[in-house]
């Protein structure tokens, strides 16, 4: 997968939300761990998708892993 030229760096909060997605965690579990709502986690992932110029969360995870900001266990 190629990283888009328009991709921007992720914020620490976006990385905090997308990292567990890379590990296969569900929004409900991520939200519970971070002490926030599923909607808040979803908005962080949506923001990350926008910065990474992707259409799906899976694409965003793939790019985040390729950049080294998220790891797959």
PEURNOR-V266300 format. One record per residue. SS is DSSP state (2 for helix, 1 for strand, 0 for the rest). D_LAST is the distance of its C-alpha to the last C-alpha in Angstrom with 2 decimals. Layout:
SS/D_LAST, SS/D_LAST
This chain:
0/19.46, 0/21.84, 0/21.56, 0/24.73, 0/27.38, 0/27.78, 0/24.25, 0/24.42, 0/22.19, 0/20.25, 0/21.49, 2/19.56, 2/20.00, 2/18.62, 2/15.47, 2/15.27, 2/15.52, 2/13.43, 2/10.26, 2/9.78, 2/10.93, 2/8.15, 0/5.94, 0/9.00, 0/11.21, 0/14.94, 2/17.40, 2/19.35, 2/16.68, 2/15.69, 2/19.45, 2/20.13, 2/17.69, 2/19.24, 0/22.73, 0/23.65, 0/24.56, 2/22.54, 2/24.95, 2/24.16, 2/20.41, 2/21.42, 2/23.80, 2/21.27, 2/19.11, 2/22.43, 2/23.40, 2/20.24, 2/21.01, 2/24.54, 2/23.73, 2/21.46, 0/24.19, 0/22.22, 0/23.46, 0/20.43, 2/17.35, 2/15.31, 2/17.16, 2/16.56, 2/12.77, 2/13.19, 2/15.58, 2/13.71, 2/10.80, 2/13.76, 2/15.43, 0/12.74, 0/13.06, 0/9.70, 0/6.23, 0/3.81, 0/0.00
